[in-house]
Structure formats: structure tokens, C-alpha cells
Amino acid sequence: MKKTLNLFAVKVRAYLFYIFIFIACLTFSNPLETFSSFSNLGSISGYKNVILMIGDGMGYNHIQVSEAYNESPLFMTEEAEVFAWAKTRSFDKDITDSAASATALSTGEKVKNKHLAIHEGEHFVTMSEFAKAYEKGVGIIATETLTGATPAGFTVHNVSRDNTDEIAMEQFENEVDFYIGAGKDYYDGKKKEMAMNNLSYYTDFNKLKADIDLSFYSEKTIFTRLFASFSSISTTTSSSSKPSLEDLSIEAINYLNRKYNDKGFFMMIEGSHIDKRAHDNDIFGMIDQLNGFDNAVSAVVDWARSNGETFVLVTADHETGGLMYHGESKEQLSNSMFTTSDHTGVNVPVFAYNLKELNLLGDDMIIDNTDIAKLFHAMIR
Ligand SMILES: [Zn+2]
């Protein structure tokens, strides 16, 4: 009798083992399909720092047009280890706006257009809050005013991207280590609010750089949190009043890497005006902005590769302008290649650099924009 029972137990264990193997096969056999709806990615180790770079409105055709103009490949395409695609629709529209898409990239959740990390009263955890929960540094850089929909989707909760003053106040009050962007005239009127929230305010790039450099030689970093704003951001060389996105990104990395050397950091860097020039159907203005963004990608990826523990992902929040490229040469490029002054719903490119788990994301894979947030969360966790 005892022997029969033991045999029964062995059979049960064998069945359980086969069931486990069957489920495991279903789960792991097709990573292409499982990735696009992953919700239990768990934690991915080996990435102390994670950097998300967003070309606002940057469709793949914008990249092709810029490469035709430059007559050479961009760094972002040439050096990408993975070239995938992301779907961008929002909760309520096939064609997203930058608020809903920033929310998707930041929180992993879909919201209605114009909404920032909030849906029917429910607040979704922004990437900034998520990184702070894991004691990481957080930095936000944009070439637009920092209350803009993309930086706002990573830092605040609001029912409308148009509630500028509320967005600014929530950005001053939260835990983000620094904000760097445009909009100097607006922020010059907010010095008191910034001081009340212990934010050091900078409008001179050379001063910002000097203070960050100085912080390398003192025991403690000079500032707890900082806010830097300029009238505009350069697409080429830096001056004290008009720094380039590339130089700002490197200074920001220096600052965060020094301050959070043990825990690491999350940073979002946005090339905001690719979208705005495309809304204007200004093809050469768009190319100039995209080239400036690509310079920043190049500097950031170079740093990430030398650091070894830093993941960089470059994508867009949506395409703007319905730009049609059919292999035109530099001389043939014109504003008439835009087919709309609005956003479109086409999938946007996703480029990854320094991704060790290449089974997670592969060339030509189509993921959802919310998956990008989930990937970052898994790396931060
Ligand atoms: Zn736009």
C-alpha cells in the first residue's frame, strides 16, 4: 500500500513537470509575440543608468530625408544595435498627441489625448516617480519649454497639457533632480516659486557647467536640485545663452553620474522642435533640428558605451507632417513632401544601444509605445 502511494506521488510530480514544461514552451517559444504585451518582465539587471531620447514627431521618413540632405547616415541609424517599431495610438484616438504618447512612454498606460499621466481621476506613476522610488537620480532635458507635453508627461499629473502654471508648479515641487530646457522668459517670472522649492536657477550655460565641474571637487554636490532655462537651444555649437542639446546632455550626465554614482539615474532627453518644424512643413528647419538631436544621441551613446552599464533607447512619440520620402536626392528635397500639418498614426522607429538581452527587442519587431515604459521599469526595478 505504501509503495503504491509513493508511485502515485511520483506520477503526480511527473505530470506537474510536463505541465510546467508545456507552459514554459508557450511562454518562451515566441518572444516576438510575447514582448509586445509583456506585463511581467520582472527585473532586468545590469543597467545602472537608463536614458530615453525622444525625437518629437520624428518618423522614419524624417530620418531618411535628413540622411539624404547630409548625404551620409545619421549616427542613430548607423550605430543602432536594434531597429524596431512602436505603435503610438492613444486611449481615445488613432492619432496621438504628445501628452498621451509621453504618458505611454513614461507610465506604460494609455490615456486620452491632452492628458498627462492621469486617466478618469486615476494617477499613473510617471517614470520620474518610478525611478525615485528606486532612489535613482532623475533628469529631464527638452529643447522646448519644460511645461511642454513631452517633459510634462514624465513629471506631472494633469488633465490638460494646457494648464501651464499648474504643470510648472508640480515640476518645481516634485523630486526631479534637474530640468533643463527653453522658456527663459516664462521662468524668469517664476524665480520666487523656484527658490521656495530649493531649486537653483540657471540661465547661463557657462555658469551651469562651472558649478557642475566644481561639484566634482567638493565632498557634497553644490545644489540639491537645479532648473536651467534658455531662450532657445542650439542645434550646432554652444554659447552661454544658447547651449546645444549635445553639450547640455553631457553636462547633465556628468551631474547625475556624480550625484548618483551608487544608485544610477534615469534621464529623458527630447528633441522637441523636430515636431514643430514639421507642423510648419519646414523641411530644412526640421532637418536642422533632427541633426542637432542626432549630435546629442551620438554624444550620449558614446558615453553609455564607455560607461558599460547604461542603456539608451531612441524613439519618437509620433510622426508629424505625413512626410513622404521616395528616394529624393538633396537637391530634390522640398516642403511639399509634407502631406499634412498635423500628426499621423504611423509606427515610429525604435533604436536601442547597449542592450545586452537582444532576445528582448529585435530588428523589425513591432511593439507598443507602452512596452518601452515597461522595459525601462524592468531595468530600473
Ligand atoms: Zn506635434
Boltz pocket constraint, residues with backbone or C-beta under 6 A from the ligand:
constraints:
  - pocket:
      binder: B
      contacts: [[A, 57], [A, 98], [A, 275], [A, 276], [A, 279], [A, 320], [A, 343]]
      max_distance: 6.0
